[in-house]
Amino acid sequence: MRTSVKRLLAAMAPPSDAEGWRILLYHAVEEPSPEDRLGLRVSPVAFREQMAWLKEEGFTVVPLTALGTRVAGERPVAITFDDGYASQLTAAAILEGFGFPATFFVVPAFLDGRAGCGGYWERWGYFGWGALQTLAQRGFDIGCHSASHIRLTRCSPHELEEETLGAKRRLEAQVRRDVTHFSYPHGAFNEAVARVVQQAGYHLACTSLCGVNRAPCPWFALRRTEITGSDRLSDFAMKLTGRYDWTALWQRLQPAHA
């Protein structure tokens, strides 16, 4: 769906007035590129403006571990990043300036320097194990985005175990802390996949479906609100107030991408 059409429909949609926990989803944080038809790149300037807006508007940025609990302030929001792009280190520095926590969902294969399916987004570069350890030491939460970014719904039982439990063990050995948060690659999951993720020892798992999470939280099917490079600050505000939540219905009809 064209950005202009979605923006028009969002402007006409009612805001969400129900209490809940919203999780933001980012990918790369660098200048937009003409090749990025999916809008996965958010500029550092736009990212900083969005973080400033959250603070000015009274949102409470919380770690994923706080989801489902009572928090000080209003409108709790968690910030997450998928894939481990090198440009996310810029985002980490901006977040530190605001005192905001965040979760970085990473892929061990990308940390090793190995590419995945060869999409254009893989040419942007990923950070390595050393940077991952530094992020953990700086207090950021490290989550798992599978071992190799494969579509988990197509895995054999053995492959699924390596993509979940195997990846968890590798990450924990590097950051020397428990890794208990998972993000489904390509947003692809079903009940069987969610069950294996839970059995691997994760406490929650994030999807790519837009929306807010309300009690009782669907811990292994948490919704996230993706922020894209085409979003104006007004779009960001509408997303935070639920005016884009209807796009989850449209998302279910589309092939997932990241």
Phi and psi in degrees as GROMACS dihedral restraints (atoms count N, CA, C in turn):
[ dihedral_restraints ]
;  ai    aj    ak    al  type     phi  dphi    fc
    3     4     5     6     1   -65.4    20    10
    4     5     6     7     1   145.3    20    10
    6     7     8     9     1   -57.4    20    10
    7     8     9    10     1   -42.0    20    10
    9    10    11    12     1   -63.7    20    10
   10    11    12    13     1   -37.3    20    10
   12    13    14    15     1   -68.5    20    10
   13    14    15    16     1   -45.5    20    10
   15    16    17    18     1   -60.8    20    10
   16    17    18    19     1   -40.1    20    10
   18    19    20    21     1   -62.9    20    10
   19    20    21    22     1   -41.7    20    10
   21    22    23    24     1   -65.1    20    10
   22    23    24    25     1   -44.2    20    10
   24    25    26    27     1   -66.4    20    10
   25    26    27    28     1   -37.7    20    10
   27    28    29    30     1   -64.7    20    10
   28    29    30    31     1   -38.9    20    10
   30    31    32    33     1   -63.0    20    10
   31    32    33    34     1   -28.1    20    10
   33    34    35    36     1   -89.8    20    10
   34    35    36    37     1   -14.8    20    10
   36    37    38    39     1   -75.7    20    10
   37    38    39    40     1   148.3    20    10
   39    40    41    42     1   -75.6    20    10
   40    41    42    43     1   148.2    20    10
   42    43    44    45     1   -71.3    20    10
   43    44    45    46     1   158.5    20    10
   45    46    47    48     1   -86.3    20    10
   46    47    48    49     1   122.9    20    10
   48    49    50    51     1  -105.9    20    10
   49    50    51    52     1     4.4    20    10
   51    52    53    54     1   -85.6    20    10
   52    53    54    55     1   145.7    20    10
   54    55    56    57     1   -70.4    20    10
   55    56    57    58     1   149.4    20    10
   57    58    59    60     1   174.9    20    10
   58    59    60    61     1  -178.5    20    10
   60    61    62    63     1  -117.4    20    10
   61    62    63    64     1   124.1    20    10
   63    64    65    66     1  -105.2    20    10
   64    65    66    67     1   135.4    20    10
   66    67    68    69     1  -112.9    20    10
   67    68    69    70     1   124.0    20    10
   69    70    71    72     1   -89.9    20    10
   70    71    72    73     1   142.5    20    10
   72    73    74    75     1  -118.4    20    10
   73    74    75    76     1   122.0    20    10
   75    76    77    78     1  -120.4    20    10
   76    77    78    79     1   159.1    20    10
   78    79    80    81     1  -117.7    20    10
   79    80    81    82     1  -108.5    20    10
   81    82    83    84     1   -81.7    20    10
   82    83    84    85     1   148.1    20    10
   84    85    86    87     1  -121.1    20    10
   85    86    87    88     1    82.4    20    10
   87    88    89    90     1  -156.1    20    10
   88    89    90    91     1   173.2    20    10
   90    91    92    93     1   -58.6    20    10
   91    92    93    94     1   139.1    20    10
   93    94    95    96     1   -57.1    20    10
   94    95    96    97     1   151.4    20    10
   96    97    98    99     1  -127.4    20    10
   97    98    99   100     1   142.8    20    10
   99   100   101   102     1   -57.5    20    10
  100   101   102   103     1   -28.6    20    10
  102   103   104   105     1   -74.9    20    10
  103   104   105   106     1   -15.4    20    10
  105   106   107   108     1   -83.7    20    10
  106   107   108   109     1    74.3    20    10
  108   109   110   111     1   -69.8    20    10
  109   110   111   112     1   -16.8    20    10
  111   112   113   114     1   -90.5    20    10
  112   113   114   115     1    -7.8    20    10
  114   115   116   117     1    69.6    20    10
  115   116   117   118     1    33.8    20    10
  117   118   119   120     1   -77.4    20    10
  118   119   120   121     1   -13.5    20    10
  120   121   122   123     1  -102.2    20    10
  121   122   123   124     1   121.1    20    10
  123   124   125   126     1  -108.6    20    10
  124   125   126   127     1   128.4    20    10
  126   127   128   129     1   -66.4    20    10
  127   128   129   130     1   150.7    20    10
  129   130   131   132     1   -57.6    20    10
  130   131   132   133     1   -36.9    20    10
  132   133   134   135     1   -63.5    20    10
  133   134   135   136     1   -46.1    20    10
  135   136   137   138     1   -64.1    20    10
  136   137   138   139     1   -40.7    20    10
  138   139   140   141     1   -61.8    20    10
  139   140   141   142     1   -44.2    20    10
  141   142   143   144     1   -62.7    20    10
  142   143   144   145     1   -41.6    20    10
  144   145   146   147     1   -62.3    20    10
  145   146   147   148     1   -38.4    20    10
  147   148   149   150     1   -67.0    20    10
  148   149   150   151     1   -41.0    20    10
  150   151   152   153     1   -65.4    20    10
  151   152   153   154     1   -39.3    20    10
  153   154   155   156     1   -64.2    20    10
  154   155   156   157     1   -39.1    20    10
  156   157   158   159     1   -62.5    20    10
  157   158   159   160     1   -43.2    20    10
  159   160   161   162     1   -57.8    20    10
  160   161   162   163     1   -43.7    20    10
  162   163   164   165     1   -67.4    20    10
  163   164   165   166     1   -45.2    20    10
  165   166   167   168     1   -66.7    20    10
  166   167   168   169     1   -32.7    20    10
  168   169   170   171     1   -86.8    20    10
  169   170   171   172     1     0.9    20    10
  171   172   173   174     1    83.2    20    10
  172   173   174   175     1    17.7    20    10
  174   175   176   177     1   -73.1    20    10
  175   176   177   178     1   147.9    20    10
  177   178   179   180     1  -105.7    20    10
  178   179   180   181     1   110.9    20    10
  180   181   182   183     1   -83.6    20    10
  181   182   183   184     1   121.6    20    10
  183   184   185   186     1  -125.4    20    10
  184   185   186   187     1   156.7    20    10
  186   187   188   189     1   -72.7    20    10
  187   188   189   190     1   159.7    20    10
  189   190   191   192     1   -57.1    20    10
  190   191   192   193     1   -30.9    20    10
  192   193   194   195     1   -63.6    20    10
  193   194   195   196     1   -18.0    20    10
  195   196   197   198     1   -88.0    20    10
  196   197   198   199     1    -7.1    20    10
  198   199   200   201     1   -60.5    20    10
  199   200   201   202     1   136.0    20    10
  201   202   203   204     1    87.0    20    10
  202   203   204   205     1    -1.8    20    10
  204   205   206   207     1  -112.3    20    10
  205   206   207   208     1   162.1    20    10
  207   208   209   210     1   -76.0    20    10
  208   209   210   211     1   131.5    20    10
  210   211   212   213     1  -124.6    20    10
  211   212   213   214     1   156.2    20    10
  213   214   215   216     1   -67.6    20    10
  214   215   216   217     1   145.9    20    10
  216   217   218   219     1    85.8    20    10
  217   218   219   220     1  -166.8    20    10
  219   220   221   222     1  -119.5    20    10
  220   221   222   223     1   158.9    20    10
  222   223   224   225     1    49.6    20    10
  223   224   225   226     1    71.1    20    10
  225   226   227   228     1   -65.8    20    10
  226   227   228   229     1   138.7    20    10
  228   229   230   231     1  -134.6    20    10
  229   230   231   232     1   136.3    20    10
  231   232   233   234     1  -111.7    20    10
  232   233   234   235     1   147.6    20    10
  234   235   236   237     1  -114.5    20    10
  235   236   237   238     1   129.4    20    10
  237   238   239   240     1  -132.6    20    10
  238   239   240   241     1   155.0    20    10
  240   241   242   243     1  -130.7    20    10
  241   242   243   244     1   137.3    20    10
  243   244   245   246     1  -105.2    20    10
  244   245   246   247     1   148.6    20    10
  246   247   248   249     1    90.5    20    10
  247   248   249   250     1   -30.2    20    10
  249   250   251   252     1    82.1    20    10
  250   251   252   253     1    39.4    20    10
  252   253   254   255     1   -64.8    20    10
  253   254   255   256     1   145.8    20    10
  255   256   257   258     1   -58.7    20    10
  256   257   258   259     1   -32.7    20    10
  258   259   260   261     1   -66.7    20    10
  259   260   261   262     1   -14.8    20    10
  261   262   263   264     1   -68.0    20    10
  262   263   264   265     1   -17.5    20    10
  264   265   266   267     1   -67.1    20    10
  265   266   267   268     1   -32.1    20    10
  267   268   269   270     1   -64.2    20    10
  268   269   270   271     1   -43.4    20    10
  270   271   272   273     1   -61.2    20    10
  271   272   273   274     1   -39.3    20    10
  273   274   275   276     1   -60.8    20    10
  274   275   276   277     1   -41.2    20    10
  276   277   278   279     1   -65.0    20    10
  277   278   279   280     1   -39.7    20    10
  279   280   281   282     1   -64.9    20    10
  280   281   282   283     1   -43.0    20    10
  282   283   284   285     1   -61.1    20    10
  283   284   285   286     1   -40.8    20    10
  285   286   287   288     1   -61.2    20    10
  286   287   288   289     1   -35.5    20    10
  288   289   290   291     1   -62.7    20    10
  289   290   291   292     1   -29.7    20    10
  291   292   293   294     1   -94.8    20    10
  292   293   294   295     1    -9.5    20    10
  294   295   296   297     1    73.9    20    10
  295   296   297   298     1    28.7    20    10
  297   298   299   300     1   -96.1    20    10
  298   299   300   301     1   136.2    20    10
  300   301   302   303     1   -81.0    20    10
  301   302   303   304     1   165.1    20    10
  303   304   305   306     1  -162.4    20    10
  304   305   306   307     1   159.9    20    10
  306   307   308   309     1  -114.0    20    10
  307   308   309   310     1   131.7    20    10
  309   310   311   312     1  -108.9    20    10
  310   311   312   313     1   109.5    20    10
  312   313   314   315     1   -87.0    20    10
  313   314   315   316     1   117.7    20    10
  315   316   317   318     1  -120.3    20    10
  316   317   318   319     1   164.2    20    10
  318   319   320   321     1  -120.1    20    10
  319   320   321   322     1   114.4    20    10
  321   322   323   324     1   -51.0    20    10
  322   323   324   325     1   -38.2    20    10
  324   325   326   327     1   -61.5    20    10
  325   326   327   328     1   -39.6    20    10
  327   328   329   330     1   -69.8    20    10
  328   329   330   331     1   -36.8    20    10
  330   331   332   333     1   -64.3    20    10
  331   332   333   334     1   -29.6    20    10
  333   334   335   336     1   -76.4    20    10
  334   335   336   337     1   -11.9    20    10
  336   337   338   339     1    93.5    20    10
  337   338   339   340     1    10.8    20    10
  339   340   341   342     1   -97.4    20    10
  340   341   342   343     1   136.5    20    10
  342   343   344   345     1   -83.8    20    10
  343   344   345   346     1   172.0    20    10
  345   346   347   348     1  -107.0    20    10
  346   347   348   349     1  -111.6    20    10
  348   349   350   351     1   -83.6    20    10
  349   350   351   352     1    -5.5    20    10
  351   352   353   354     1    88.1    20    10
  352   353   354   355     1    16.5    20    10
  354   355   356   357     1   -66.8    20    10
  355   356   357   358     1   159.5    20    10
  357   358   359   360     1   -58.7    20    10
  358   359   360   361     1   -29.8    20    10
  360   361   362   363     1   -67.5    20    10
  361   362   363   364     1   -14.4    20    10
  363   364   365   366     1   -84.2    20    10
  364   365   366   367     1    -4.9    20    10
  366   367   368   369     1   -86.1    20    10
  367   368   369   370     1    -0.9    20    10
  369   370   371   372     1   -84.3    20    10
  370   371   372   373     1   -16.1    20    10
  372   373   374   375     1    91.5    20    10
  373   374   375   376     1   141.2    20    10
  375   376   377   378     1  -116.3    20    10
  376   377   378   379     1   156.2    20    10
  378   379   380   381     1   -81.3    20    10
  379   380   381   382     1   165.5    20    10
  381   382   383   384     1  -105.4    20    10
  382   383   384   385     1  -169.7    20    10
  384   385   386   387     1   -62.9    20    10
  385   386   387   388     1   -37.7    20    10
  387   388   389   390     1   -62.1    20    10
  388   389   390   391     1   -44.5    20    10
  390   391   392   393     1   -65.2    20    10
  391   392   393   394     1   -35.8    20    10
  393   394   395   396     1   -61.3    20    10
  394   395   396   397     1   -46.3    20    10
  396   397   398   399     1   -61.3    20    10
  397   398   399   400     1   -38.5    20    10
  399   400   401   402     1   -65.2    20    10
  400   401   402   403     1   -42.9    20    10
  402   403   404   405     1   -58.5    20    10
  403   404   405   406     1   -43.3    20    10
  405   406   407   408     1   -64.1    20    10
  406   407   408   409     1   -41.2    20    10
  408   409   410   411     1   -65.6    20    10
  409   410   411   412     1   -29.0    20    10
  411   412   413   414     1   -81.2    20    10
  412   413   414   415     1     0.7    20    10
  414   415   416   417     1    98.8    20    10
  415   416   417   418     1     2.9    20    10
  417   418   419   420     1   -79.7    20    10
  418   419   420   421     1   148.6    20    10
  420   421   422   423     1   -79.7    20    10
  421   422   423   424     1   136.6    20    10
  423   424   425   426     1  -109.6    20    10
  424   425   426   427     1   123.8    20    10
  426   427   428   429     1  -117.5    20    10
  427   428   429   430     1   171.2    20    10
  429   430   431   432     1  -107.9    20    10
  430   431   432   433     1   136.8    20    10
  432   433   434   435     1  -116.9    20    10
  433   434   435   436     1    32.5    20    10
  435   436   437   438     1    83.6    20    10
  436   437   438   439     1   170.2    20    10
  438   439   440   441     1   -77.4    20    10
  439   440   441   442     1   -34.1    20    10
  441   442   443   444     1  -138.5    20    10
  442   443   444   445     1     8.4    20    10
  444   445   446   447     1    66.6    20    10
  445   446   447   448     1    33.4    20    10
  447   448   449   450     1   -86.5    20    10
  448   449   450   451     1   157.3    20    10
  450   451   452   453     1   -74.0    20    10
  451   452   453   454     1   111.0    20    10
  453   454   455   456     1   -66.2    20    10
  454   455   456   457     1   -26.4    20    10
  456   457   458   459     1   -69.2    20    10
  457   458   459   460     1    -9.8    20    10
  459   460   461   462     1  -106.3    20    10
  460   461   462   463     1     4.9    20    10
  462   463   464   465     1   -84.5    20    10
  463   464   465   466     1   149.9    20    10
  465   466   467   468     1   -75.3    20    10
  466   467   468   469     1   165.8    20    10
  468   469   470   471     1   -55.5    20    10
  469   470   471   472     1   -40.5    20    10
  471   472   473   474     1   -66.4    20    10
  472   473   474   475     1   -44.0    20    10
  474   475   476   477     1   -63.2    20    10
  475   476   477   478     1   -40.0    20    10
  477   478   479   480     1   -63.9    20    10
  478   479   480   481     1   -37.9    20    10
  480   481   482   483     1   -65.1    20    10
  481   482   483   484     1   -41.3    20    10
  483   484   485   486     1   -67.5    20    10
  484   485   486   487     1   -36.8    20    10
  486   487   488   489     1   -72.1    20    10
  487   488   489   490     1   -21.8    20    10
  489   490   491   492     1  -109.2    20    10
  490   491   492   493     1   -68.7    20    10
  492   493   494   495     1   -68.5    20    10
  493   494   495   496     1   -43.3    20    10
  495   496   497   498     1   -60.9    20    10
  496   497   498   499     1   -43.8    20    10
  498   499   500   501     1   -65.4    20    10
  499   500   501   502     1   -39.2    20    10
  501   502   503   504     1   -59.1    20    10
  502   503   504   505     1   -45.7    20    10
  504   505   506   507     1   -64.8    20    10
  505   506   507   508     1   -39.8    20    10
  507   508   509   510     1   -63.7    20    10
  508   509   510   511     1   -45.0    20    10
  510   511   512   513     1   -66.4    20    10
  511   512   513   514     1   -43.2    20    10
  513   514   515   516     1   -64.2    20    10
  514   515   516   517     1   -33.9    20    10
  516   517   518   519     1   -66.1    20    10
  517   518   519   520     1   -29.3    20    10
  519   520   521   522     1   -85.8    20    10
  520   521   522   523     1   -43.5    20    10
  522   523   524   525     1   -93.0    20    10
  523   524   525   526     1   -10.5    20    10
  525   526   527   528     1    57.6    20    10
  526   527   528   529     1    43.1    20    10
  528   529   530   531     1  -155.6    20    10
  529   530   531   532     1   165.0    20    10
  531   532   533   534     1   -68.5    20    10
  532   533   534   535     1   137.4    20    10
  534   535   536   537     1  -108.4    20    10
  535   536   537   538     1   108.6    20    10
  537   538   539   540     1  -120.5    20    10
  538   539   540   541     1     5.5    20    10
  540   541   542   543     1  -119.1    20    10
  541   542   543   544     1   138.7    20    10
  543   544   545   546     1  -129.5    20    10
  544   545   546   547     1   147.2    20    10
  546   547   548   549     1  -127.5    20    10
  547   548   549   550     1   126.4    20    10
  549   550   551   552     1   -71.0    20    10
  550   551   552   553     1   121.0    20    10
  552   553   554   555     1   -64.2    20    10
  553   554   555   556     1   140.7    20    10
  555   556   557   558     1    63.0    20    10
  556   557   558   559     1     7.9    20    10
  558   559   560   561     1    67.7    20    10
  559   560   561   562     1    12.2    20    10
  561   562   563   564     1   -90.8    20    10
  562   563   564   565     1   120.4    20    10
  564   565   566   567     1  -158.4    20    10
  565   566   567   568     1   163.3    20    10
  567   568   569   570     1  -147.9    20    10
  568   569   570   571     1  -175.1    20    10
  570   571   572   573     1   -61.2    20    10
  571   572   573   574     1   -39.1    20    10
  573   574   575   576     1   -65.6    20    10
  574   575   576   577     1   -43.6    20    10
  576   577   578   579     1   -64.0    20    10
  577   578   579   580     1   -45.8    20    10
  579   580   581   582     1   -60.3    20    10
  580   581   582   583     1   -36.8    20    10
  582   583   584   585     1   -66.4    20    10
  583   584   585   586     1   -41.0    20    10
  585   586   587   588     1   -66.8    20    10
  586   587   588   589     1   -39.9    20    10
  588   589   590   591     1   -60.1    20    10
  589   590   591   592     1   -43.7    20    10
  591   592   593   594     1   -65.0    20    10
  592   593   594   595     1   -42.2    20    10
  594   595   596   597     1   -65.9    20    10
  595   596   597   598     1   -25.2    20    10
  597   598   599   600     1   -72.7    20    10
  598   599   600   601     1   -11.0    20    10
  600   601   602   603     1   106.9    20    10
  601   602   603   604     1     8.6    20    10
  603   604   605   606     1   -79.4    20    10
  604   605   606   607     1   151.1    20    10
  606   607   608   609     1   -95.9    20    10
  607   608   609   610     1   -20.3    20    10
  609   610   611   612     1  -160.2    20    10
  610   611   612   613     1   163.2    20    10
  612   613   614   615     1  -144.5    20    10
  613   614   615   616     1   138.7    20    10
  615   616   617   618     1  -103.4    20    10
  616   617   618   619     1   140.9    20    10
  618   619   620   621     1  -100.6    20    10
  619   620   621   622     1  -172.7    20    10
  621   622   623   624     1  -110.1    20    10
  622   623   624   625     1     7.0    20    10
  624   625   626   627     1   -75.8    20    10
  625   626   627   628     1   133.9    20    10
  627   628   629   630     1   -72.8    20    10
  628   629   630   631     1   147.5    20    10
  630   631   632   633     1   146.5    20    10
  631   632   633   634     1   175.0    20    10
  633   634   635   636     1  -105.7    20    10
  634   635   636   637     1   154.2    20    10
  636   637   638   639     1  -106.4    20    10
  637   638   639   640     1   128.2    20    10
  639   640   641   642     1  -122.3    20    10
  640   641   642   643     1   154.9    20    10
  642   643   644   645     1   -67.1    20    10
  643   644   645   646     1   139.5    20    10
  645   646   647   648     1   -75.6    20    10
  646   647   648   649     1   130.4    20    10
  648   649   650   651     1   -64.3    20    10
  649   650   651   652     1   137.3    20    10
  651   652   653   654     1   -81.3    20    10
  652   653   654   655     1    83.4    20    10
  654   655   656   657     1   -57.9    20    10
  655   656   657   658     1   -26.1    20    10
  657   658   659   660     1  -112.4    20    10
  658   659   660   661     1    21.6    20    10
  660   661   662   663     1  -150.7    20    10
  661   662   663   664     1    44.8    20    10
  663   664   665   666     1   -68.9    20    10
  664   665   666   667     1   138.1    20    10
  666   667   668   669     1   -87.9    20    10
  667   668   669   670     1   150.3    20    10
  669   670   671   672     1  -133.0    20    10
  670   671   672   673     1   154.7    20    10
  672   673   674   675     1  -106.5    20    10
  673   674   675   676     1   109.9    20    10
  675   676   677   678     1   -78.8    20    10
  676   677   678   679     1   134.3    20    10
  678   679   680   681     1  -104.2    20    10
  679   680   681   682     1   128.6    20    10
  681   682   683   684     1  -116.0    20    10
  682   683   684   685     1   169.3    20    10
  684   685   686   687     1   -69.2    20    10
  685   686   687   688     1   -18.1    20    10
  687   688   689   690     1   -89.7    20    10
  688   689   690   691     1    -3.9    20    10
  690   691   692   693     1   -73.3    20    10
  691   692   693   694     1   125.2    20    10
  693   694   695   696     1   -78.6    20    10
  694   695   696   697     1   169.2    20    10
  696   697   698   699     1   -62.8    20    10
  697   698   699   700     1   -31.8    20    10
  699   700   701   702     1   -67.1    20    10
  700   701   702   703     1   -35.1    20    10
  702   703   704   705     1   -66.3    20    10
  703   704   705   706     1   -42.8    20    10
  705   706   707   708     1   -57.5    20    10
  706   707   708   709     1   -45.2    20    10
  708   709   710   711     1   -62.3    20    10
  709   710   711   712     1   -41.7    20    10
  711   712   713   714     1   -66.0    20    10
  712   713   714   715     1   -36.3    20    10
  714   715   716   717     1   -65.8    20    10
  715   716   717   718     1   -39.3    20    10
  717   718   719   720     1   -70.5    20    10
  718   719   720   721     1   -21.4    20    10
  720   721   722   723     1  -103.0    20    10
  721   722   723   724     1    12.4    20    10
  723   724   725   726     1    86.9    20    10
  724   725   726   727     1     5.7    20    10
  726   727   728   729     1   -73.3    20    10
  727   728   729   730     1   -11.5    20    10
  729   730   731   732     1  -105.5    20    10
  730   731   732   733     1     2.4    20    10
  732   733   734   735     1   -62.7    20    10
  733   734   735   736     1   -25.2    20    10
  735   736   737   738     1   -63.1    20    10
  736   737   738   739     1   -19.6    20    10
  738   739   740   741     1   -66.7    20    10
  739   740   741   742     1   -13.1    20    10
  741   742   743   744     1   -59.5    20    10
  742   743   744   745     1   -35.3    20    10
  744   745   746   747     1   -64.8    20    10
  745   746   747   748     1   -40.5    20    10
  747   748   749   750     1   -69.7    20    10
  748   749   750   751     1   -38.9    20    10
  750   751   752   753     1   -58.6    20    10
  751   752   753   754     1   -38.5    20    10
  753   754   755   756     1   -62.2    20    10
  754   755   756   757     1   -19.9    20    10
  756   757   758   759     1   -94.3    20    10
  757   758   759   760     1    -2.8    20    10
  759   760   761   762     1  -109.2    20    10
  760   761   762   763     1   152.4    20    10
  762   763   764   765     1   -70.3    20    10
  763   764   765   766     1   129.7    20    10
  765   766   767   768     1   -68.0    20    10
  766   767   768   769     1   157.9    20    10
  768   769   770   771     1  -127.7    20    10
  769   770   771   772     1   -24.1    20    10
